[in-house]
Amino acid sequence: MRHKALKGIQDILHPETFIWQRLEAIARGVFRAYGYSEIRLPIIESTEIFQRSIGETTDIVEKEMYTFTDKGGRSVTLRPEGTAPFVRAFVEHHLYNEPPPQKYYYMGPMFRYERPQSGRQRQFYQIGAEALGVEEPVIDAEVIAMLSVLLNRIGIKDIEFEVTSIGCSKCRPDYKNALKESLKEKLNLFCEDCKRRYEANPLRILDCKVKTCVDARQGSPSVTGFLCDDCKVHFNGVQHYLKLLNVHYVINPNLVRGLDYYTRTAFEVKSSLLGAQNAVAAGGRYGSLVEEFGGPGTPGIGFAIGVERIISLISEPSAGAKGPDIFLCSMGHGAEEKILVLAGQLRREGLWAEINYDKSSLRSQMRRADRMRAKTVIVVGEDELKKNTATIKDMQDKKEFKVPLEAEEILKIIKEK
Ligand code: HAM
């Protein structure tokens, strides 16, 4: 019986894995420069962690979580995002005792039971960063600037940073009331979910994707018009520092995030080259999440990049994928054994050395070397073995010459290249 990966869940194959590794290496380099340390978080957590933080009435919690009961009768969930598990770990390990800012990054798969389509998988990867312990707007700008540097270094073009402030617990009640007031007369036009959200969490109506709801909420007030003085000062500060750091952005007062934990700064990076799923990265500030998880009042801000979406923007993902440093061809039993030992010596020096494992002809070995894009080929036949020499061929310029059949000599030649 043949099996297939589950719907919306993909294998990532060579040579695409090459670009994943490159992207991860670039991210690690940028995070290091900004002083972020890696944290490796579990893929599975207790369900409550997500329900409370992401919000009971969000699409993620209501419809998209991979939740099941484990053999011990506990409700567990495959993480749909990284911020809640991060904050859980931050509090569990008392990371708040470190002097602020505490800066961490993570990489790995996330799971959301969404309808799969281009740019939307059920298992997808994020690279995320979180900075905690700083209330001042300078860190918001720096986090966004770091994201901009990272995307730039990966070579992503045609993107736009959209930034807004969604207020705090002080100003949001006024906005909620104004929003409810503006939607009151039109409530019958909304879907059943939105009718429920109207009482439970009216802000979530702004995130509903149903066409009639999108149309019906046109013209409703935006939160930026209701910011309290402290939020206004904070948002002005963020913009000041973004300009100072030369980050190009637009203010989108209608930006809505799909998670409830945000306060003040929220942002998304959108690509004009993607279709409906055009956000390549997104994030924002969360003022009370650490406290909600039982830690001391510690503000945080972060973002997550959608790795598959970024990869889809890289025009030739496999370009630059490397082939072996050296392919060792052999003819005859003695030569086979010689290159087996030789390959081991070269590999110990860190070279990617490939050999042949069957009795195929020299021609077919050369073909394999070519297909693998080997940079150099060495041929050892019975004759060469007797003279303790090998024929070495540069696969770029096709030049051939004889070398002593010694690992040190071969190494020297390859390193010189
Ligand atoms: P998010 O906006 O839910 O935020 O996800 C961040 C990014 O993950 C999106 O912009 C998108 O690129 C990618 N993404 C989300 N869902 C999918 C999917 N089904 N398929 C493919 N890619 C997807 C968060 O997750 C927050 N935790 C970000 C954050 C960190 N906020 C503060 N710190």
Residues whose N, C-alpha, C, O or C-beta is under 5 A from the ligand:
A	BS01	HAM	E81 G82 T83 R112 E114 G119 R120 Q121 F124 G128 A129 A279 V280 A281 A282 G283 G284 I301 G302 F303 A304 I305 G306 R309
